[in-house]
């Protein structure tokens, strides 16, 4: 008995030591929210106050100290996220994760963002000590002091890698990745080229994909056109495999004093980004005699991208303009390394890249480029035998001013300052939204817009011989924009801007749904207050879906009790996406099957999947379904000529079968939106099941849906559980009648440290 007792005592002691060790370890790798901290290089004392949500309010006696302190504090909450973000564009994820990220690294090495970032960093230093350079250097000093002296986040321990210092090029690489994730050309242009070549202009016209008449811009008979679908699939695969979120869309509206209940400007913004843990933004308040800014910061960037102060508020949505063109180069058959451009014979440039791969051999690859840009064939399975296809991208074709622009936004005092900053944006295209204490409201679609020849359709792969090259850029004054319009508000929901001098500018715009809802809610409302703005940000009604619903109901004749029950769910649905609603689940399942049955026979399975990965699909749903004469209704695999009602009825029966197989015979009572539409914020280490509950946030039953104002989106394939993948990355209201009580919320929390109380304290 004594031996057994001693064994039990030893076991208990060992367990207590283990528990104690774990406790002390987790306490040692938590952010510091109180006490005194010594930082090398501070000229004076900096005071930091953390509020109840872990948001730092930093007060410094000079701007150098402000950014040094901010860099350290940002790193102690988000160092791992900073590290991942800086590694995507230069193709350095394999150093952390091994061969599973090799394909992604090869893809990004080909885009040549890292070479561009190195050149931009060098240029900035050579230009001298600009305010943005000085602030960036101080910010980097703060980060690197944490790298050297701070705790090691648990992700580094789990990955078995060391922390390493940051430099100016890393900042530009973060900007480069963000700009790439905004772009849609990689998905749509190759798909459009393949489908256009296969089916012709009539089919494309009936999808409303081109935004211009494709019959005037169609270059037929591309060799290997079908292979271009592979580029869409490769881009989708790469983006879905990234360990960090993609930037997708956004809403914003700004109400002038004439429509405000307080007689002061009200500002709202909610950028839409992939959900992840930690969420993309870090919220902070920076104050020095030279500058005050309350803003939302991306890991690794010193300046806030969504900001306000006592004088102004500005935010962003995606412009969705077309800033990428693909060119099929004209290769000389006798000389594989030579191609024709205008009247010249040129040689492809080539460089060698070595990718360091954790726990494996390093990989060497060659990257080729033409006058238009890098050749993408070499990293896309299926394009090996297609003619060399190059990518021209506004981001890397023009010197990058985004660091200066971001600094200008943070230092801005009035509408002139923000307009000037907005005019310097070249890529990615952004809608800059603005309001101020003087009563001004404004919106500028900001980007360098290529002035393409009339015959060119930029949604197709273009001729590389020089005949399709663009001819300079539009002046910023020609960009879509509005300042203090007489109707009393400005808004953006990634929808098509109105005509400019050159007509409707081509892009990858989303459908009217959210924009239409904003107008409906603001047009006849002249006493807008903060509560009303909050209700708009969380609004879950899609009026456009009701238009589509009427078409579906008119074509359906339910037969039997089960079909009638499903039909009545649709008939009684008012477009809301509440947790208890059945309508959105039935509607989305039906829409998917209608579009699948309409398009798959012509596009093929791969073509349809590729189409559904693009913004164009969302635009096309209403366009196809409302058109009873659409060419897509006929099934080319049958002898009969199908009409709209035939396809909708077949899709309705397939929807019934889908729910019955999923839920059983009592499926009507089991269908609810909240059960099907769930949200989990994924952390890169959440894929390991044993530690998933500690790193991931959720799952949560999610209200709302896709293309409503509270835009919580999901896969459009109709067979999933509608698991939410993206949505508002912050909801923010700035009230100029009470600026210090403006409101915002993040999807998870302000900290990226799983042991911090602020890792997920805003998620519910």
SVG drawing of the C-alpha trace seen along z (x, -y; Angstrom):
<svg xmlns="http://www.w3.org/2000/svg" viewBox="-51 -73 70 75">
<polyline fill="none" stroke="black" stroke-width="0.4" points="0.0,0.0 2.8,-2.4 4.4,-1.8 1.1,-2.5 0.6,-5.6 4.1,-6.9 3.4,-6.2 0.1,-8.1 1.9,-11.0 4.6,-11.1 1.9,-11.0 0.0,-13.9 3.2,-15.9 4.2,-15.3 0.7,-16.3 0.8,-19.4 4.3,-20.2 3.0,-19.7 -0.1,-21.8 2.1,-24.5 4.6,-24.4 1.8,-24.8 0.2,-27.6 3.5,-29.5 4.3,-28.9 1.0,-30.2 1.3,-33.2 4.8,-33.9 3.6,-34.1 0.6,-36.5 0.6,-40.2 1.5,-42.7 -1.4,-45.1 0.0,-46.9 3.2,-47.9 6.4,-49.5 8.3,-48.5 11.8,-49.6 12.2,-50.2 15.5,-51.2 15.3,-54.4 12.5,-56.2 13.1,-59.9 10.5,-60.4 7.9,-58.5 5.0,-57.0 1.7,-56.3 -0.5,-53.4 -4.1,-52.9 -5.9,-49.6 -9.7,-49.7 -12.0,-46.9 -11.6,-45.3 -7.8,-45.4 -7.6,-48.3 -4.5,-50.4 -4.7,-54.2 -1.1,-55.4 0.0,-58.9 3.5,-60.0 5.3,-63.3 6.6,-62.9 5.8,-60.9 9.0,-58.9 8.2,-57.5 4.6,-57.0 5.4,-54.6 8.2,-52.9 5.8,-52.0 3.0,-51.1 5.3,-48.7 6.2,-46.9 2.6,-46.7 1.3,-45.6 3.9,-42.8 3.1,-41.5 -0.5,-40.8 0.0,-39.9 3.6,-38.8 2.7,-35.4 0.1,-37.0 2.7,-39.6 5.1,-36.8 2.6,-34.9 1.4,-38.1 5.0,-39.2 5.8,-35.7 2.9,-35.2 3.9,-37.6 7.6,-36.6 6.6,-32.9 8.2,-32.0 5.5,-29.9 7.3,-26.6 10.0,-27.8 7.3,-27.5 5.0,-24.7 7.1,-22.5 6.0,-21.0 2.2,-21.6 2.8,-25.3 5.2,-24.7 2.6,-25.1 1.5,-28.4 5.1,-29.7 5.8,-28.8 2.7,-30.7 3.6,-33.8 7.3,-33.7 6.0,-33.9 4.0,-37.0 7.3,-38.7 5.9,-40.9 9.0,-40.4 11.3,-42.0 8.9,-44.9 8.8,-45.3 12.6,-45.4 12.7,-48.1 10.1,-50.2 11.8,-49.9 15.1,-51.0 13.5,-53.9 11.8,-55.1 15.1,-55.1 16.9,-56.9 14.3,-59.6 15.3,-60.8 13.6,-61.0 10.0,-61.4 7.4,-61.3 6.2,-57.8 9.8,-56.4 10.7,-57.8 7.5,-56.5 7.9,-53.1 11.5,-52.8 10.3,-53.5 7.5,-51.0 9.9,-48.3 12.3,-49.1 9.4,-48.5 8.5,-45.2 12.2,-44.0 12.6,-44.9 9.7,-42.5 11.2,-39.9 14.5,-40.2 13.3,-40.7 9.6,-39.7 8.0,-36.3 7.8,-33.7 4.2,-33.2 3.1,-29.6 2.7,-29.2 6.4,-29.4 6.9,-26.6 4.3,-24.4 5.8,-25.0 9.4,-24.5 10.7,-27.7 12.5,-30.8 11.4,-34.5 13.3,-36.7 13.5,-40.5 11.4,-42.6 12.5,-45.2 11.0,-47.8 10.5,-45.3 8.2,-43.2 5.9,-46.2 5.7,-46.4 5.1,-42.6 2.1,-42.9 0.7,-45.6 1.5,-43.4 -0.4,-40.4 -3.4,-42.6 -3.5,-44.0 -3.4,-40.5 -6.2,-39.2 -8.4,-42.2 -7.9,-41.1 -10.5,-38.9 -8.9,-38.8 -7.0,-35.6 -10.3,-33.8 -12.6,-35.4 -10.4,-36.3 -9.1,-32.7 -12.6,-31.3 -14.2,-33.9 -11.6,-33.2 -12.3,-29.5 -16.1,-29.8 -16.1,-32.5 -14.0,-30.4 -16.2,-27.3 -19.7,-28.9 -19.4,-32.3 -20.8,-35.8 -24.5,-34.9 -23.9,-32.8 -21.7,-35.4 -24.3,-38.1 -26.9,-36.1 -24.7,-36.0 -24.0,-39.7 -20.4,-38.9 -18.6,-41.3 -20.2,-44.6 -19.5,-45.6 -20.7,-44.1 -18.5,-41.0 -19.3,-40.8 -17.1,-43.8 -14.1,-42.4 -14.1,-38.7 -10.9,-37.2 -11.8,-33.6 -9.9,-30.4 -7.4,-30.7 -5.1,-27.7 -5.6,-25.8 -8.3,-28.2 -9.9,-25.4 -6.6,-25.2 -7.1,-28.7 -9.6,-27.2 -6.6,-25.7 -5.5,-29.2 -8.8,-29.9 -8.6,-26.6 -5.0,-27.1 -5.7,-30.6 -8.7,-29.3 -6.7,-26.5 -3.9,-28.8 -6.2,-31.4 -8.2,-28.7 -4.9,-27.1 -3.6,-30.3 -3.3,-30.4 -4.6,-33.9 -7.9,-35.6 -8.6,-37.1 -10.0,-40.6 -13.3,-40.4 -15.8,-43.3 -17.3,-45.9 -20.1,-48.3 -19.9,-52.0 -22.3,-54.9 -21.9,-58.4 -24.9,-60.6 -24.7,-64.4 -26.1,-66.8 -29.3,-67.4 -30.3,-63.7 -29.0,-63.3 -31.1,-63.6 -28.3,-65.5 -27.4,-67.8 -23.9,-66.2 -22.3,-63.7 -22.8,-60.0 -20.2,-57.6 -20.5,-53.7 -18.1,-51.2 -17.8,-47.4 -15.1,-45.8 -15.8,-42.2 -12.9,-39.8 -12.5,-36.1 -13.2,-35.1 -10.1,-33.9 -8.6,-33.8 -7.2,-36.2 -9.3,-38.6 -7.6,-40.9 -7.7,-44.2 -5.9,-45.4 -7.7,-48.4 -5.6,-51.2 -5.6,-54.9 -2.4,-56.8 -1.8,-60.3 1.1,-62.7 1.4,-66.5 1.8,-65.9 -1.0,-63.4 -4.0,-61.7 -5.6,-58.8 -8.0,-56.1 -7.8,-53.3 -7.8,-49.7 -4.3,-48.4 -3.2,-45.4 -0.5,-43.2 2.9,-44.5 1.6,-47.9 2.4,-51.1 -0.6,-53.1 -4.3,-52.5 -6.3,-51.9 -9.7,-52.7 -9.3,-55.8 -10.9,-58.8 -9.9,-61.6 -11.7,-64.7 -11.9,-66.2 -12.4,-63.5 -13.4,-59.9 -12.4,-57.7 -12.9,-54.1 -12.6,-51.8 -14.4,-49.4 -13.1,-47.5 -13.5,-49.3 -13.5,-46.0 -12.0,-47.7 -10.1,-45.7 -6.3,-46.3 -4.9,-43.0 -4.7,-41.9 -3.4,-38.6 -1.5,-38.5 -0.9,-35.5 2.6,-36.1 3.5,-35.5 6.4,-33.0 8.8,-32.4 8.5,-28.7 12.1,-28.4 13.4,-30.2 11.4,-29.1 12.9,-31.9 11.9,-34.7 8.6,-36.4 7.2,-39.2 6.2,-42.5 5.0,-45.2 7.8,-45.2 10.5,-43.8 11.8,-40.4 12.5,-40.1 13.8,-37.5 12.0,-36.4 13.7,-37.5 14.5,-34.7 15.7,-34.5 16.2,-31.6 14.4,-31.3 15.3,-29.1 12.5,-28.2 13.6,-27.0 11.4,-24.1 11.2,-23.1 12.2,-19.4 12.8,-18.8 15.1,-19.7 15.1,-23.2 13.4,-23.8 14.8,-25.8 12.5,-27.3 12.9,-29.6 10.6,-32.6 10.2,-34.0 8.7,-37.4 7.9,-39.4 7.3,-43.2 3.9,-42.7 4.9,-40.8 5.6,-37.3 4.7,-34.2 2.1,-32.2 2.1,-28.9 5.0,-27.4 3.2,-27.2 -0.3,-26.1 -0.9,-22.5 -2.8,-22.3 -1.2,-25.4 2.2,-23.8 1.4,-23.4 -0.4,-26.7 1.4,-29.6 3.3,-31.7 0.7,-33.8 1.9,-36.9 0.2,-39.0 0.3,-42.8 -0.7,-44.2 -1.1,-47.8 0.4,-47.2 3.8,-46.1 3.8,-48.3 3.8,-51.6 5.8,-52.8 3.9,-52.0 2.7,-55.0 0.4,-53.1 2.7,-53.6 2.6,-57.4 -1.2,-57.2 -1.8,-55.4 0.3,-57.9 -1.6,-60.8 -4.9,-59.2 -3.6,-59.0 -2.4,-62.6 -5.4,-64.1 -7.2,-67.1 -9.7,-67.9 -11.3,-66.8 -8.5,-68.2 -5.9,-66.0 -8.0,-62.9 -8.8,-63.7 -5.0,-64.2 -4.2,-60.9 -7.0,-59.1 -5.7,-60.5 -2.3,-58.8 -3.7,-55.2 -2.8,-53.1 -3.6,-49.6 -5.5,-47.8 -8.5,-49.9 -10.4,-51.2 -13.5,-53.3 -12.4,-55.9 -15.3,-57.0 -15.2,-60.2 -17.1,-62.4 -16.0,-65.3 -17.0,-67.6 -17.6,-70.5 -20.4,-68.6 -18.7,-67.2 -19.4,-63.8 -17.5,-62.3 -16.6,-59.1 -13.7,-58.6 -13.1,-55.5 -9.4,-55.5 -7.0,-53.7 -4.9,-54.3 -7.4,-53.3 -5.9,-52.0 -7.3,-53.6 -7.8,-50.5 -8.4,-50.6 -12.1,-50.4 -11.7,-46.9 -10.3,-45.4 -12.4,-43.3 -10.2,-43.1 -12.1,-40.1 -10.4,-38.0 -6.8,-36.9 -5.4,-39.5 -3.0,-39.5 0.6,-40.0 1.8,-41.5 1.1,-45.0 -2.2,-45.6 -4.2,-45.2 -1.9,-47.2 -3.6,-50.1 -2.8,-53.7 -1.9,-55.5 -4.2,-56.1 -7.3,-58.2 -6.7,-61.3 -8.0,-61.0 -10.7,-63.7 -12.2,-61.1 -12.6,-58.4 -16.1,-57.8 -16.6,-60.1 -19.0,-62.3 -18.5,-65.2 -21.5,-66.6 -24.1,-65.4 -27.5,-67.1 -29.3,-63.9 -27.4,-63.9 -25.4,-60.7 -22.7,-58.7 -22.4,-54.9 -20.4,-52.0 -21.3,-48.2 -18.8,-47.0 -21.5,-47.6 -21.0,-49.1 -20.2,-52.9 -22.2,-55.2 -20.9,-56.2 -17.8,-58.3 -16.4,-60.0 -15.4,-56.7 -18.7,-55.0 -19.1,-52.2 -15.6,-51.3 -14.9,-47.5 -14.5,-45.6 -15.6,-42.7 -18.5,-44.4 -20.9,-42.6 -24.7,-42.7 -27.0,-45.6 -28.4,-43.8 -26.6,-45.6 -26.4,-48.9 -30.1,-48.8 -30.9,-48.1 -28.7,-51.0 -30.6,-53.4 -34.0,-52.0 -33.1,-52.6 -31.6,-56.1 -33.4,-57.7 -36.6,-58.9 -35.1,-59.0 -34.2,-62.5 -33.6,-61.8 -30.9,-59.1 -29.3,-58.4 -26.8,-56.0 -29.4,-53.4 -30.7,-53.5 -27.1,-53.1 -26.6,-50.1 -29.8,-48.5 -28.5,-49.0 -25.2,-47.4 -27.0,-44.3 -29.8,-44.3 -30.4,-40.9 -33.0,-41.6 -32.2,-41.2 -34.9,-42.9 -33.4,-41.5 -34.0,-38.0 -37.7,-38.7 -37.7,-39.7 -36.1,-36.4 -38.5,-34.6 -41.5,-35.9 -40.1,-34.4 -39.5,-31.0 -43.0,-30.9 -44.7,-31.8 -43.0,-28.9 -43.6,-26.3 -46.8,-24.2 -46.4,-22.1 -47.6,-18.5 -48.3,-16.7 -48.1,-17.6 -44.3,-17.8 -43.8,-20.0 -46.6,-22.3 -44.9,-22.6 -41.6,-23.5 -43.4,-25.9 -45.1,-27.6 -41.8,-28.2 -40.6,-30.1 -43.9,-31.9 -44.0,-33.1 -40.4,-34.2 -39.9,-37.9 -36.2,-37.9 -35.0,-37.9 -32.1,-35.7 -33.0,-35.1 -31.7,-32.0 -35.3,-30.6 -36.1,-31.2 -36.5,-28.3 -36.8,-30.5 -33.1,-31.3 -32.1,-27.6 -34.7,-26.6 -34.0,-29.6 -30.2,-29.1 -30.5,-25.3 -33.0,-25.9 -31.0,-28.8 -27.9,-26.6 -29.8,-23.8 -31.4,-26.1 -28.1,-27.5 -26.4,-24.1 -29.1,-22.6 -29.1,-25.7 -25.3,-26.0 -23.5,-22.7 -24.5,-21.1 -22.7,-23.8 -19.9,-24.8 -19.0,-21.4 -18.5,-20.5 -15.1,-22.2 -16.4,-25.3 -19.4,-25.6 -17.2,-25.3 -14.8,-27.8 -17.7,-30.2 -19.1,-29.9 -15.7,-30.9 -16.1,-34.4 -18.0,-37.5 -19.6,-37.2 -21.7,-34.3 -23.5,-36.4 -24.3,-39.0 -25.5,-36.3 -28.1,-34.6 -30.7,-37.3 -29.8,-38.1 -30.4,-34.5 -33.4,-33.7 -35.3,-36.8 -34.7,-36.2 -37.3,-33.6 -35.6,-33.6 -32.1,-33.0 -30.0,-30.7 -28.9,-28.8 -32.3,-27.2 -32.0,-24.6 -30.2,-21.4 -27.9,-20.8 -27.6,-17.1 -31.3,-16.4 -33.3,-16.4 -36.1,-18.6 -35.9,-22.3 -36.1,-23.0 -37.6,-26.3 -37.2,-28.2 -40.2,-26.5 -38.8,-23.0 -35.5,-23.7 -36.9,-25.4 -39.4,-22.5 -36.6,-20.0 -34.4,-22.0 -37.3,-22.2 -37.7,-18.5 -34.0,-18.0 -34.1,-20.5 -36.8,-18.4 -34.7,-15.3 -31.6,-17.1 -33.4,-18.0 -35.1,-14.7 -31.7,-12.8 -30.1,-15.2 -32.8,-15.4 -35.0,-12.4 -38.8,-12.2 -39.5,-15.0 -37.2,-17.4 -39.6,-20.3 -39.6,-20.7 -35.8,-20.4 -34.8,-23.0 -33.7,-26.3 -31.2,-28.8 -29.4,-28.9 -28.7,-25.2 -27.3,-25.3 -25.5,-28.7 -22.7,-28.4 -19.6,-30.4 -16.2,-29.3 -13.1,-31.5 -10.2,-29.3 -6.7,-29.6 -3.9,-27.9 -3.3,-25.5 -7.1,-24.9 -6.7,-22.1 -5.1,-20.0 -8.2,-18.5 -6.8,-18.1 -6.0,-21.8 -8.8,-23.2 -11.0,-24.4 -8.1,-26.6 -7.2,-28.3 -10.5,-28.4 -13.3,-30.7 -16.8,-29.1 -18.7,-27.4 -21.6,-29.9 -25.0,-29.8 -25.0,-32.7 -27.9,-34.9 -27.8,-36.9 -26.5,-35.7 -24.8,-36.6 -25.3,-39.9 -27.4,-41.4 -26.0,-44.4 -24.8,-42.1 -23.0,-40.2 -22.0,-36.8 -21.2,-34.7 -20.6,-31.1 -19.9,-28.6 -22.4,-28.9 -22.4,-25.2 -25.7,-24.4 -24.5,-21.1 -22.7,-22.5 -24.0,-23.4 -23.6,-27.1 -20.7,-27.4 -19.9,-31.1 -16.5,-31.9 -16.5,-35.7 -18.3,-38.8 -17.8,-42.1 -14.3,-42.4 -15.4,-45.3 -18.6,-47.2 -17.9,-50.9 -20.0,-54.0 -18.5,-57.4 -20.9,-60.0 -19.6,-63.6 -22.2,-64.9 -20.4,-62.8 -17.1,-61.7 -15.7,-60.2 -18.7,-57.8 -18.4,-56.4 -19.0,-52.6 -17.3,-49.6 -16.9,-45.9 -14.5,-43.1 -15.5,-39.6 -13.3,-37.9 -11.2,-40.2 -8.3,-42.6 -5.6,-40.1 -4.0,-37.4 -2.8,-35.6 -5.0,-32.6 -4.1,-33.1 -5.3,-36.8 -8.7,-37.6 -9.2,-39.6 -8.7,-36.8 -12.4,-36.2 -14.2,-38.5 -16.2,-40.2 -17.2,-37.0 -20.6,-36.4"/>
</svg>
